[in-house]
Amino acid sequence: LLPGEAEALVRALQGTELRDIGGQGWLRQHEHVEKLNMHAILSASAGQEQLLTELLVTYAKIPVLIGELILVEIWKHKIFPVLCRLEDFKPRSTFPIYMVLHHEASIINLLETVFFFKEICESAEDSILDLIDYCHRKLTLLAARSANGQTAVLGLLQELQKQAETMEFEISLKALSVLRFITDQVESLPLSALTRMLNTHNLPCLLVELVEHCPWSCWEADKLKKFENGTWHVVPPEDQVKMTKLDGQVWLALLNLLLSPECQRKYHFDGFNKSQLLKLRAFLTDVLIDQLPNLVEMQRFLSHLAVTEPAPPKKDLVLEQVPVIWDHILKKNTGKWEAIAKHQVKRVFSPTEEELKLQAHRWAQTYSLDMMEALAPGKPRCSLCGVEAAKRCSRCRNEWYCSRACQVQHWQKHKAACNLMA
């Protein structure tokens, strides 16, 4: 995006109503979010994300994005189950509903990219409490996944269930990264935010659960598989002790929450919490500490915790803030769930064939092939032999080849798709 385009898209971001989710105005906002999301990823990879950060802070749009995140989550839990019970709900409705699920993923991905900066975290102001609550709910889903062997999902339509499980898992992993960036700023967070993380939600113990069960890692047919960069892949034996980015996020969040003097002063080191935290000692091997040397401080802290009885925290907070966005949406819409669902079936989730084609065309423009290739983590591969490729079909621009010989050899297989794409 050019600077002027990025500014226009940021300024256009605004809060929406629950009943408008999936509507034309909301879909336009989703396109804006997705373009900003892709711009943020490309800018971050080039080390040029400062402009978007300044725009989001200047126009105070972080609370708006957090509000949209909470709105979609409430819609998933309150409106969607009612929609599925209504007789007028047609299978065609799943197409725009998929975008509702994707909207949450786009926002949390954008927040993950920009929350690295202290000024973004500070610009969230009171809405940081809603974001902390959101991240806690997602981390609880991750812990449930590791305990049950699957993701806890809503009663979704059958054809959406697989997509929803995958997206819920990936969203939860993004929420883990966002939470870690929030813990980086414990010194500048509002007092209520710290209390909420440490005592209301007891995030240190939840993070211990994630270290213990590691939901992004599993054994399948005697092979270790780990989830990285959006896919599960088999880990060769020599790399099995290597720390992944997700492991690092959990350990860094624990370091921030347990070693900060302010956190130690506020956290309840009672018998249960102490026993849970001491489980970490078994994981602090020399190999792990070599990869993240800061963990020496954690090892020292846990050794000290094992032989001492920490003083109880001072209860100096009389009034505690509550998350404003979640409570506001619930108060405004409680008792109206069925009415909103009926409105959406009639006005939003019963598109005509023409409307679907028009919307599909708009999304095709948003998700251009060039943009997708720029975002892809790996380099393109030859469609015939699989080696790294630098050339592609000039007619459809969709298939890649390493040489003219491979393209000619692959033509009979590619011909039908090429005609269709062209």
C-alpha positions as CSV (number, residue, x, y, z in Angstrom):
1,L,0.0,0.0,0.0
2,L,1.1,3.6,-0.7
3,P,1.2,5.8,2.5
4,G,-1.9,7.6,1.4
5,E,-3.8,4.3,0.9
6,A,-2.7,2.9,4.2
7,E,-3.9,6.1,6.0
8,A,-7.3,6.0,4.2
9,L,-7.8,2.4,5.2
10,V,-6.8,3.0,8.9
11,R,-9.1,6.1,9.1
12,A,-12.0,4.1,7.7
13,L,-11.8,1.5,10.5
14,Q,-14.8,1.8,12.8
15,G,-16.8,-0.2,15.3
16,T,-19.8,-2.2,14.0
17,E,-23.0,-3.6,15.5
18,L,-23.6,-7.3,16.1
19,R,-26.6,-7.4,13.7
20,D,-24.4,-5.9,10.9
21,I,-21.8,-8.8,10.9
22,G,-21.7,-10.3,7.5
23,G,-23.4,-7.3,5.8
24,Q,-22.0,-5.3,2.9
25,G,-20.5,-2.6,5.1
26,W,-18.9,-5.1,7.4
27,L,-17.5,-7.1,4.4
28,R,-15.9,-3.8,3.1
29,Q,-14.3,-3.4,6.5
30,H,-13.0,-6.9,6.4
31,E,-11.3,-6.1,3.1
32,H,-9.7,-3.1,4.7
33,V,-8.5,-5.2,7.6
34,E,-7.1,-7.9,5.3
35,K,-5.3,-5.3,3.2
36,L,-3.7,-3.7,6.3
37,N,-2.9,-7.2,7.6
38,M,-1.0,-8.2,4.4
39,H,0.7,-4.7,4.3
40,A,1.8,-5.2,7.9
41,I,3.3,-8.6,7.2
42,L,5.2,-7.4,4.1
43,S,6.4,-4.2,5.9
44,A,7.6,-6.2,8.9
45,S,9.5,-8.6,6.8
46,A,11.2,-5.5,5.1
47,G,11.7,-3.7,8.5
48,Q,9.4,-0.9,7.5
49,E,6.4,-1.3,9.8
50,Q,6.8,2.1,11.5
51,L,4.3,3.9,9.3
52,L,1.3,1.6,10.0
53,T,2.2,1.6,13.7
54,E,2.1,5.5,13.7
55,L,-1.2,5.6,11.9
56,L,-2.9,3.1,14.3
57,V,-1.7,5.1,17.3
58,T,-2.5,8.5,15.8
59,Y,-6.1,7.6,14.8
60,A,-6.6,5.5,18.0
61,K,-7.7,2.4,16.1
62,I,-6.3,-0.3,18.3
63,P,-9.4,-0.2,20.6
64,V,-11.5,-0.4,17.4
65,L,-9.7,-3.6,16.3
66,I,-10.0,-5.1,19.7
67,G,-13.7,-4.3,19.7
68,E,-14.2,-6.0,16.4
69,L,-12.3,-9.1,17.7
70,I,-14.7,-9.3,20.7
71,L,-17.7,-8.7,18.6
72,V,-16.9,-11.6,16.3
73,E,-16.2,-13.9,19.3
74,I,-19.6,-13.0,20.8
75,W,-21.3,-13.6,17.5
76,K,-19.7,-17.1,17.2
77,H,-20.9,-18.1,20.7
78,K,-24.3,-16.4,20.8
79,I,-25.7,-15.8,17.3
80,F,-24.2,-18.7,15.2
81,P,-25.7,-21.5,17.3
82,V,-29.2,-19.8,16.9
83,L,-28.6,-19.4,13.2
84,C,-27.9,-23.1,12.8
85,R,-31.3,-24.0,14.4
86,L,-33.4,-21.7,12.0
87,E,-35.2,-23.5,9.2
88,D,-34.5,-20.7,6.7
89,F,-30.7,-21.2,7.1
90,K,-29.5,-22.3,3.6
91,P,-26.2,-24.2,2.8
92,R,-25.2,-21.2,0.6
93,S,-25.0,-19.2,3.8
94,T,-21.7,-20.9,4.7
95,F,-19.8,-18.8,2.1
96,P,-20.2,-15.4,3.9
97,I,-20.0,-17.1,7.3
98,Y,-16.6,-18.4,6.4
99,M,-15.5,-14.8,6.1
100,V,-16.8,-14.1,9.6
101,L,-14.5,-16.8,10.9
102,H,-11.7,-15.5,8.8
103,H,-12.2,-11.9,10.0
104,E,-11.2,-12.9,13.6
105,A,-8.0,-14.6,12.2
106,S,-7.2,-11.4,10.1
107,I,-7.5,-9.1,13.1
108,I,-5.5,-11.2,15.6
109,N,-2.8,-11.6,12.9
110,L,-2.6,-7.8,12.4
111,L,-2.5,-7.3,16.2
112,E,0.3,-9.9,16.5
113,T,2.4,-8.0,13.9
114,V,2.0,-4.5,15.4
115,F,1.9,-5.3,19.2
116,F,5.6,-5.7,19.2
117,F,5.8,-1.9,19.6
118,K,5.3,-0.4,23.1
119,E,3.3,2.6,21.8
120,I,0.7,0.2,20.3
121,C,0.2,-1.5,23.6
122,E,-0.1,1.8,25.4
123,S,-2.6,3.1,22.8
124,A,-5.0,0.2,23.6
125,E,-5.7,2.0,26.9
126,D,-8.6,0.4,28.8
127,S,-9.4,-2.0,26.0
128,I,-6.2,-3.9,26.9
129,L,-8.3,-5.7,29.6
130,D,-10.6,-7.0,26.9
131,L,-7.6,-8.2,24.9
132,I,-6.1,-9.9,27.9
133,D,-9.4,-11.7,28.6
134,Y,-9.6,-12.7,24.9
135,C,-6.1,-14.1,25.0
136,H,-6.9,-16.0,28.2
137,R,-9.9,-17.7,26.6
138,K,-7.8,-18.7,23.6
139,L,-5.0,-20.1,25.7
140,T,-7.6,-22.1,27.7
141,L,-8.7,-23.6,24.4
142,L,-5.1,-24.6,23.7
143,A,-4.8,-26.2,27.1
144,A,-8.1,-28.0,26.5
145,R,-6.8,-29.2,23.1
146,S,-3.7,-30.7,24.7
147,A,-5.8,-32.4,27.4
148,N,-8.5,-33.8,25.1
149,G,-6.5,-34.3,21.9
150,Q,-8.7,-31.9,19.9
151,T,-9.9,-28.4,19.8
152,A,-13.1,-27.4,21.6
153,V,-15.4,-26.1,18.9
154,L,-18.9,-24.8,18.6
155,G,-21.8,-26.8,17.2
156,L,-21.0,-25.8,13.6
157,L,-22.4,-26.9,10.3
158,Q,-20.6,-30.1,9.2
159,E,-18.9,-28.6,6.2
160,L,-17.4,-25.7,8.3
161,Q,-16.3,-27.8,11.3
162,K,-12.9,-28.8,9.9
163,Q,-12.1,-25.3,8.8
164,A,-13.3,-23.9,12.2
165,E,-11.1,-26.3,14.2
166,T,-8.0,-25.4,12.2
167,M,-8.7,-21.7,12.3
168,E,-9.5,-21.8,16.1
169,F,-6.1,-23.5,16.7
170,E,-4.2,-21.0,14.6
171,I,-6.0,-18.0,16.2
172,S,-5.1,-19.3,19.6
173,L,-1.5,-19.5,18.7
174,K,-1.6,-15.9,17.5
175,A,-3.2,-14.9,20.8
176,L,-0.3,-16.5,22.6
177,S,2.1,-14.2,20.7
178,V,0.0,-11.1,21.4
179,L,-0.1,-12.0,25.1
180,R,3.7,-12.4,25.2
181,F,4.0,-8.9,23.6
182,I,1.7,-7.5,26.3
183,T,3.8,-9.1,29.1
184,D,6.8,-7.3,27.6
185,Q,5.2,-4.1,28.7
186,V,4.3,-5.0,32.3
187,E,6.0,-1.9,33.6
188,S,3.8,0.4,31.6
189,L,0.5,-1.5,31.8
190,P,-2.5,-0.2,33.9
191,L,-2.5,-1.7,37.4
192,S,-5.8,-3.5,36.7
193,A,-4.2,-5.2,33.7
194,L,-1.5,-6.7,35.8
195,T,-4.0,-7.9,38.5
196,R,-6.1,-9.4,35.8
197,M,-3.3,-11.4,34.2
198,L,-1.8,-12.6,37.5
199,N,-4.7,-13.1,39.9
200,T,-8.0,-13.1,38.0
201,H,-6.8,-15.4,35.2
202,N,-3.6,-16.9,36.9
203,L,-1.8,-16.8,33.6
204,P,1.5,-18.1,35.0
205,C,-0.2,-21.5,35.9
206,L,-1.9,-21.6,32.5
207,L,1.4,-21.1,30.8
208,V,2.9,-23.9,32.8
209,E,0.2,-26.1,31.5
210,L,1.2,-25.2,27.9
211,V,4.9,-25.9,28.6
212,E,3.9,-29.3,30.1
213,H,1.5,-30.5,27.3
214,C,2.8,-28.4,24.3
215,P,-0.3,-28.5,22.0
216,W,1.8,-27.5,18.9
217,S,3.8,-30.7,19.2
218,C,2.6,-34.4,18.9
219,W,3.8,-37.9,18.2
220,E,2.3,-39.7,15.2
221,A,3.5,-43.1,14.0
222,D,6.6,-42.8,16.2
223,K,7.5,-39.5,14.5
224,L,7.5,-36.1,16.2
225,K,5.5,-33.5,14.5
226,K,5.5,-29.7,15.3
227,F,3.3,-26.9,14.1
228,E,5.2,-24.0,12.5
229,N,4.5,-21.4,9.9
230,G,0.9,-22.6,9.5
231,T,1.6,-26.3,8.9
232,W,2.4,-29.5,10.8
233,H,5.8,-31.0,9.8
234,V,7.9,-34.0,10.8
235,V,10.9,-33.0,13.0
236,P,14.1,-34.9,12.2
237,P,15.7,-36.6,15.3
238,E,18.6,-34.1,15.4
239,D,16.2,-31.2,15.7
240,Q,13.8,-32.6,18.3
241,V,15.3,-30.7,21.2
242,K,15.3,-27.4,19.2
243,M,13.1,-24.7,20.7
244,T,10.3,-23.5,18.3
245,K,9.1,-19.9,18.1
246,L,5.9,-20.9,20.1
247,D,8.0,-22.5,22.9
248,G,10.0,-19.3,23.1
249,Q,6.8,-17.2,23.3
250,V,5.6,-19.2,26.4
251,W,9.0,-19.1,28.2
252,L,9.4,-15.3,27.5
253,A,5.9,-14.6,28.8
254,L,6.7,-16.6,32.0
255,L,10.0,-14.7,32.4
256,N,8.1,-11.4,32.1
257,L,5.3,-12.4,34.6
258,L,7.5,-14.1,37.2
259,L,10.7,-12.1,37.3
260,S,9.4,-8.6,37.2
261,P,9.5,-7.0,40.7
262,E,6.0,-5.6,40.3
263,C,4.6,-9.0,39.3
264,Q,6.3,-10.7,42.2
265,R,4.8,-8.2,44.5
266,K,1.3,-8.8,43.2
267,Y,1.2,-12.5,42.5
268,H,-0.3,-15.0,45.0
269,F,2.5,-17.6,45.6
270,D,0.2,-19.9,47.5
271,G,0.7,-23.7,47.9
272,F,-1.0,-24.6,44.6
273,N,0.7,-21.9,42.5
274,K,4.1,-22.7,43.9
275,S,3.7,-26.5,43.2
276,Q,2.6,-25.7,39.6
277,L,5.5,-23.3,39.0
278,L,8.1,-25.8,40.3
279,K,7.1,-28.2,37.5
280,L,9.1,-25.9,35.2
281,R,12.3,-27.1,36.8
282,A,12.1,-30.4,34.9
283,F,12.0,-28.6,31.6
284,L,14.9,-26.3,32.2
285,T,17.6,-28.5,30.7
286,D,21.1,-27.3,29.7
287,V,20.1,-27.7,26.0
288,L,17.1,-25.4,26.5
289,I,19.0,-22.8,28.5
290,D,21.7,-22.7,25.7
291,Q,19.0,-21.7,23.3
292,L,17.5,-19.0,25.6
293,P,20.2,-17.9,28.1
294,N,17.7,-15.7,30.0
295,L,16.2,-18.9,31.4
296,V,19.2,-19.0,33.9
297,E,17.4,-16.3,35.8
298,M,14.2,-18.5,35.8
299,Q,16.2,-21.4,37.1
300,R,17.6,-19.3,39.9
301,F,14.2,-17.9,40.8
302,L,12.6,-21.4,41.0
303,S,15.5,-22.8,43.1
304,H,14.9,-19.9,45.5
305,L,11.1,-20.4,45.4
306,A,11.5,-24.1,46.3
307,V,13.2,-23.4,49.7
308,T,11.4,-20.3,50.8
309,E,7.9,-19.3,51.7
310,P,7.1,-16.0,49.8
311,A,5.3,-13.3,51.7
312,P,1.6,-12.9,50.8
313,P,1.0,-10.1,48.3
314,K,-0.2,-6.8,49.5
315,K,-3.9,-6.2,48.8
316,D,-3.6,-2.5,47.9
317,L,-6.2,-2.4,45.1
318,V,-9.7,-1.6,46.3
319,L,-11.4,-0.9,42.9
320,E,-10.7,-3.0,39.9
321,Q,-11.6,-2.1,36.3
322,V,-13.7,-4.6,34.3
323,P,-13.5,-5.2,30.5
324,V,-15.7,-2.5,28.9
325,I,-16.2,-3.9,25.4
326,W,-17.4,-7.4,26.3
327,D,-19.8,-6.1,29.0
328,H,-21.2,-3.3,26.7
329,I,-22.0,-5.7,23.8
330,L,-23.6,-8.2,26.1
331,K,-25.8,-5.6,27.9
332,K,-26.8,-4.1,24.5
333,N,-27.8,-7.4,22.9
334,T,-28.9,-9.8,25.7
335,G,-32.3,-11.2,25.0
336,K,-32.1,-10.2,21.3
337,W,-30.0,-13.2,20.1
338,E,-32.9,-14.9,18.2
339,A,-34.1,-11.6,16.7
340,I,-30.6,-10.8,15.4
341,A,-30.2,-14.3,14.0
342,K,-33.5,-14.0,12.1
343,H,-32.5,-10.6,10.8
344,Q,-29.2,-11.9,9.6
345,V,-30.8,-15.0,7.8
346,K,-33.1,-12.7,6.0
347,R,-30.8,-9.8,5.2
348,V,-27.2,-11.1,5.3
349,F,-26.9,-14.9,5.0
350,S,-29.2,-15.5,2.1
351,P,-27.2,-14.1,-0.8
352,T,-28.3,-14.4,-4.4
353,E,-26.1,-16.1,-7.0
354,E,-25.3,-12.6,-8.4
355,E,-24.3,-11.3,-5.0
356,L,-22.0,-14.3,-4.4
357,K,-20.3,-13.7,-7.7
358,L,-19.8,-10.0,-7.0
359,Q,-18.4,-10.7,-3.6
360,A,-16.1,-13.4,-4.9
361,H,-14.8,-11.0,-7.5
362,R,-14.0,-8.4,-4.8
363,W,-12.1,-11.0,-2.7
364,A,-10.2,-12.2,-5.8
365,Q,-9.0,-8.6,-6.2
366,T,-8.0,-8.5,-2.5
367,Y,-6.2,-11.8,-2.6
368,S,-4.2,-11.4,-5.8
369,L,-1.7,-14.1,-6.8
370,D,1.2,-11.7,-6.6
371,M,0.3,-10.7,-3.1
372,M,-0.1,-14.3,-2.0
373,E,3.3,-15.2,-3.4
374,A,4.9,-12.3,-1.6
375,L,3.3,-13.6,1.7
376,A,4.3,-17.2,1.2
377,P,7.1,-18.3,3.5
378,G,8.9,-20.5,0.9
379,K,10.1,-20.0,-2.7
380,P,8.0,-21.4,-5.6
381,R,8.6,-24.9,-6.9
382,C,8.5,-26.5,-10.4
383,S,5.2,-28.1,-11.0
384,L,6.9,-31.1,-12.7
385,C,10.1,-31.9,-10.9
386,G,9.7,-29.9,-7.6
387,V,13.0,-28.0,-7.6
388,E,13.1,-24.3,-6.9
389,A,11.5,-22.4,-9.9
390,A,12.0,-18.9,-11.3
391,K,9.7,-18.9,-14.3
392,R,5.9,-19.4,-14.6
393,C,3.3,-19.8,-17.2
394,S,2.9,-16.5,-18.9
395,R,-0.7,-17.2,-19.9
396,C,-2.4,-18.1,-16.6
397,R,0.4,-16.9,-14.2
398,N,-0.5,-19.8,-11.9
399,E,2.0,-22.6,-12.5
400,W,5.8,-22.4,-11.9
401,Y,8.6,-24.1,-13.8
402,C,12.4,-24.4,-13.5
403,S,12.9,-24.7,-17.3
404,R,11.2,-24.6,-20.6
405,A,11.6,-28.4,-20.9
406,C,9.6,-29.0,-17.7
407,Q,6.9,-26.6,-18.9
408,V,6.5,-28.4,-22.3
409,Q,6.5,-31.8,-20.6
410,H,3.8,-30.7,-18.1
411,W,1.6,-28.9,-20.7
412,Q,-0.9,-31.8,-21.3
413,K,-1.7,-32.0,-17.6
414,H,-1.8,-28.2,-17.2
415,K,-3.7,-27.3,-20.4
416,A,-7.2,-27.6,-19.1
417,A,-6.5,-25.6,-15.9
418,C,-4.6,-23.0,-18.0
419,N,-7.5,-22.4,-20.4
420,L,-9.9,-22.0,-17.4
421,M,-7.7,-19.6,-15.5
422,A,-6.8,-17.6,-18.6
